Amino acid sequence: MSQRIEIVVPAGLEAIARTEMQRITGLRLDPVFEDGVIRATIHSSLQALFQLRCVTSIYVVRRFAIPRPRALLGDEHLRAVLATIEMVRRLHPAGTFRTLFLSAAGAESSVLQRFKQELCTRLGLVPGEEDGDLLIRLRPAPDRDGWEVLVRLTPRPLATRQWRVCNREGALSGPVAYAMAVLSKPRDNDRVLNVGCGSGSLMIERLFAGSAARVIGCDTDSEALACAQQNLAAAGFSKRVELYDWDACSLPLPSASIDVVLADLPFGHLVGSHATNLMLYPALLAEAARVTRPGGRAVLISHEVRLMERSLAELPVWCVEQQLRVNLRGLYPRIFVLRRSSS
């Protein structure tokens, strides 16, 4: 049985997400998409979608030819909504869903409150806050001819990684970290260096993207390194990563010894400051160029776009191959994909 689905991705990463989705058997993507939203039809198991790493969340979509949400309280439509929810619940072990949250314009109206309570009663769930296990969205159909009910396929967004047992303020999201790993064109023989590794997002997602000959993470913050170690252990990658207390601007590595450099640079908001970045960025880029072999790559994300562009212009050893503007929790940093020239 085919199902209509809606896939939410970080805006700016749609092309990378679509390439990843094309590996799912039976998934047919709509040719047109909106910023951050990809619609599709799947003719195979919905569970196959759980392996996607460049997405934020996935919903199954059920359309109803009704003039107003009140009609969903009718027996026929209510049964259809419940059947869709039960289909999603069967994808998970019993007891996975305990709370229900309804996201809709006018969710506090008497009609939608009654609809939510009816669902809770029938399903044996309790009303939840915005982090409810079972998330249901209600909205007018795109052509305004009817209404759509969307049910999230998982009790938490797919962006909420199970390996993240230790979190730090400003940590890079899993989907964005995975996209950066993909942009590095991963190879099994890569020697990867993650400078300013923080809680480990980039290293972990790089290893989910493929094997590497060596993965090194460095940071001068001992608490960050301890946090990264916890997350690496939860991901099962402790033995595949080396962690060091190194200064990113003075690395104890031979020249041209690294194939790929990854970094989530300080934005100057939650982490660091613009004044500090004025000195940090040029020094870090120069040191990264020293340790990276000719033809090697660097994939860096920063909200300091002008500073990055100015620093790179003064360091022509780095060739800018691509820039991607990403919507990251209301900020719009850019991912810089760089290639180390031979000069």
N, C-alpha and C positions, 0 to 999 in steps of 0.2 A: 504494500500500500504506500503510495507516495504521500509526502508531507511537504507543505510549504513551511519554510523556515526563514528567519531573519537573523543575520550574523552581525554583531556590533564589533567594530575594530577601532583602534586608535586612528583618528582622522589623519590622513597623510600616508598611512601604511596599507592602503587598500590593495595596491598592486602586489605587494609581497604576500598579503593574506590570501588573495585570489590564487596566486601560484601555489601556495601551500594547500589550499582547498581542492585544487585540481587533482591531488593525489587520492582523494576520497572517492572510492568506487560508488557510482550511482548518484553522485551529486552534480546537479546541473545549475550553474550560476546564471542569474539573469544578466543580460549584456549591459544593462544600465544600472549604475549604483549612485547613491548619495554619499556625501562626505561621512565616513564612519559607519556606513550601513550597507551591507551586501545582502540581497535577497536571493533565494535559491529554492529549488525543489530537490528533495532527496528521495531516491527510490530504493534505498537500502537501509540498514539499521541506523537509527539515530545515535547509538552508542559510538559509532565510528567517528562522530564529530568530536568526541571528548578528547581525542588525541591532538586537536588543533592547538597550536601554541601562540599564534599571532593574532588571536581574537580575544575580545573582552568577555563577551557572553553570547549565548545562542538561545533563540526562542523558536518554538513551534507556533505557527500562526493559523488561527481558525477564523474564517470570515462568516459573518451572519448578515443576511439580507433583511435587516430590521431598520425601522426609522429612528428608534431611540433605545438607549440601554435598558429601559424598563422591560422591554420585550425579552430580555435574557432571563427574567424570572419566570417566564412561561415554561411549562413542563418540557416541551420538545427542545428548546434552546438550552435550558439548564442541564438537561441530560447530555447534550452534545458537549457543553463546556466540561462537565464532570468526566466524560469519557476521555477528553483530551488530557485532562489533568491526570487521570488514572494511567493513561499511556505513559506519561512522563514519570510517574511514581514507580512504574514497573521497571524502569531502567536502573533503579537503585535498590539497595537492600531495604528491607522493611524497617520503618522507623526513621529513615533518613530525613523526611520532612515532618516537622512538628508545628511550625508556625506558618501563617499565610499573610502576605501583604498585597494589597491591591493598589496599583499605581494608575491613576486616571485623573483627568481634569474633573473637578467636582466630586472627588472621592469621598468627601464628607457629607454629600447629599443623602437624604433619607433613602433614595432608591439604591444608590451604590453601597450604602452601609448595610441595607437589607440583603443585597446581592452577596456582599462579602460574608455576612453572618450565615447566610444560607449555605454557601460553599464550605465554610468552617464546620458547620453542623453536619453536613453530609459527608465530609471527608475526615472528621474526627481531628481537626486541627484547631489551633487557637490563633486569634488575630495577633499579628506581629507588627513590629515597627518596620522601618525601611530595610532592615537586614533580615526580613522574614525568609525562612528556608524556601518556601514556595512563593515565587514572585509572579504575579499576574498583572499584565498591562492591558488597559482597555482604551481604544482610540477610534476615531472615525476612520473608515477605509480611505485610502489615498485618493480615490475618485469621489469620495463623499457619498457613495451609494452603498450604505450599510455601515457596519461596525466590525472591528477586528479585536479578537481576544488573543493575546500573546502569553504563552507560558514558558518561563525560563526552564531550560533542560536540566540545570544543575542547581543544587541548594546554595551554592555560592558562585559568583562569576568565575569563568575559567581563568581570568586574570589573577585570581587569588590562588597563588601557587601553594601546593601542599608542602613543598620543601621550605617555605618561609616560616620557620619556627622562631626566628629572631628578626625583628624589624627595626629599621632606623629611619628617622625623619629624613625625607628627601630621597629615599631609596627608589631606584629605577624600577618601573613596572615590568613584570615578566614579559608581556607581549612586545614591548618596545625593546627590551634586552634581546629577545629572540630575533626580532627583525634586524637588529644590529649584527648579531652573529651571522645571519643569513647574508647580509650585505658584505661581510668579510670574505665571502666565497670559501667556506670552510673546506679544508682538506685534511685527510688523516695524518699527514706528516707535518702539519702546522706546529710551529713553536709560537705559542700565544702568550702575550703579556697584557695583563689588565692593571693599568696604573690607577692608583686611588680606588682600589677595588671595593671599598665600603663593605656592605653586607653580602657581597658575592653574586649579585644578580647576573652580571655579564658572564662570569666564568661558568656559572651553572647552566645558563641558557646556551652558551657556546657548546658545552658538552652534550646538551640535548640535541643540538643541531648536527652533531657528528663527532667522531673521535679526533683526537689531536695527539701529536707526539709528546708535547709538553705544554702545560698550562701553569703560568706563574701569576700570582696576585700579590700586589704590594700596596701598603698603606702605612702612614706614620701614626695612625690612631690605633692603639692597642685594643680598644674596645671594638672598633670596626673589625679588626682581624679576628677577634674572638667570636663576634657575631657571624662573620663569614664562615668560620670553622663549623659553627652549629648548623648553618644552612647547608653547607657542603655535605655534612654528615647525614642530614635529613634527606638530601637528594641522592645519597649513595655515591658521592664523588670524592670523599675525603682522600683516598689514596691516589687520585688522579690530578690533584692540584697542589702546588707548592705555595705557601704563604710566607711573605717576608715583610719585615719592618724596614722598608726602603723609601727613600725620598725619590719621587718621580722625576725630579730635576737633576738627580745625581745617582744614576743606577750603577750598581756594581756588576755590570754585564759587558761582555766584549762587544765591540762594534759589529754591526751586521749579523747579530746572533738571533734575531727575532724575525718571524714572518708576518705576524699580525699584532698590532697594538689596538686594544679596546679601552675606551674610557668614557665614563660619565663625569664630565668636567664640572667643577663647582659653578652653579648658576649665579652665585652672588645674592641669592635670596635666603633660602633655608640654610644653605651651606656656603661658607666663604663670603667674600665681599668683592665689589667691583675694584676697589683699590688694590686688594691682594691679587686679584686676577690679572691686573695690568702687568704685574711682574711674573706671575705664575705661567700664564699661557705661552708667551714666547719661549721661556726657559723649558717648559715641558715639551713643546713641539720640537724644539731643537734637540733635546735629549732623546726623544722618541725617534727622530730621524737618524740619530747616531746609531742606536741599537737595532734599527730595522734594516734588513738587507735590501739592496736595490731591487725594485720590483715588488717589494713587500707592501702591505696595506695597513692603513689605520682607519678605524671607524670610531668617531667621537661624537658625542652629543653635548650641545651647549646652548644656553639661552643668551649667551654673550656673543651674538651673531656678528656685530660690527667688529668686536675685538678679535674674534676668530678670523674673520676675513682680512683684517689688517695684519695680523700676525702671520698668516699664511702668505700674504703678498710679500712680506719681508723675508720669507723662507721658501724660495722657489724649489727647493729640493722636494717639497710636497706638491704633488699635482692633484688638484681637486677634481675628482671624477663625477661626483654627484652630491647634491644637497637635497635633503628631504625635510620639509616643514611638518612638524608633528603637533597635534593637540594633546598636551600632557597636563591634565587637571587644570585647564584654563590658562596655562602657559603655552607658548608656541616656540619651543626650541627647534633647532635644526640638527639633523644628523649629517655629519660631514664624512664622506667616503673619500679617502685620500690614497694615493699611490706614491710610493717612494721612488724618485727618479734615480738614474744611475750616476748622475753627476754629483 
